[in-house]
Amino acid sequence: MSNAPLMPKATAVWLLDNTALTFDQVADFTKMHPLEVRAIADGDAAQGIKGMDPISNGQLTREEIEKAEKDPNYRLHLQESKVVLPPQPKRKGPRYTPVSRRHERPSAILWLLRNHAELKDAQIMRLVGTTKSTIASVRDRTHWNASSLTPMDPVTLGLCSQLELDFEVQRAAKEKPVDTTYGGATLLPASETTKKEPEYEGAEKSSDDLNVDAVFAKLKTIGGKKPDDE
């Protein structure tokens, strides 16, 4: 069965203390690693955790445990709960934030505005559980505590999970249009750099001819004036 029992570590502590099950059997039932179960048995992990009886809460039966104790290859099966909880309707509105965490929301908003500017106000409201006016005051630095605010990761503060943050960031990245940024100058192909334009060649040649004719004309003039001056 793929479902794990309630409070797996506490259940593992009780099974290790009150049954003769192997580490593999306890690990398979609690969905833990066998090495972690061994560490609990050695006292290196789960110190201070009180064991929880899976029989009293209806997750196991005494017959199931006895059957597993006789056969080390047998795997325990979690009993189906007889209590059916009605599905909770999806709550609309901003996320509820405990009172002890509410003073940390402006710091989380500032972190989101600086590190994920692509997020919309509605997404920040879902992640942090705040209002649009609070986001605007933090963005405009008009918040009453703006001078002492320090950006802090909302995941570290416990206001949202990393999966929720990644989902909102990916969603904002898909909706944001791709900016066409200048990628820098590129080299022209050799055919363009080695090609000579006929107009340029003619202009260059005509300018050279004009310059040569002007020089010779000047020399002739200078040479012709010498005898007259003498």
BELVEN-V148401 format. One record per backbone hydrogen bond with DSSP energy under -0.5 kcal/mol. NH is the residue of the N-H (numbers start at 1). CO is the residue of the C=O. Records with the same first field share a line. If there is no record, write none. Layout:
NH->CO  CO
This chain:
5->29
11->7
12->8
13->9
14->10
15->11
16->12
17->13
18->14
19->15
26->22
27->23
28->24
29->25
30->26
31->27
32->27
36->33
37->33
38->34
39->35
40->36
41->37
42->38
43->39  40
44->39
45->39
49->46
50->48
52->10
54->52
57->53
58->55
59->54
60->54
65->61
66->62
67->63
68->64
69->65
70->66
71->67
74->71
79->59
84->82
85->83
95->125
101->98
102->98  99
104->101
105->102
108->104
109->105
110->106
111->107
112->108
113->109
114->110
115->111
116->112
119->116
124->120
125->121
126->122
127->123
128->124
129->124  125
135->131
136->132
137->133
138->134
139->135
140->136
141->138
142->137
143->137
146->143
148->145
149->146
152->107
157->153
158->154  155
159->154
160->154
165->161
166->162
167->163
168->164
169->165
170->166
171->167
172->168
173->169
174->170
175->171
176->172
181->179
192->189
193->189
194->190
195->191
201->197
202->198
203->199
204->200
205->201
206->202
207->203
208->204
209->205
210->206
211->207
212->208
213->209
214->210
215->211
216->212
217->213
218->214
219->215
220->216
221->217
222->218
223->219
224->220
225->221
226->222
227->223
228->224
229->225
230->226
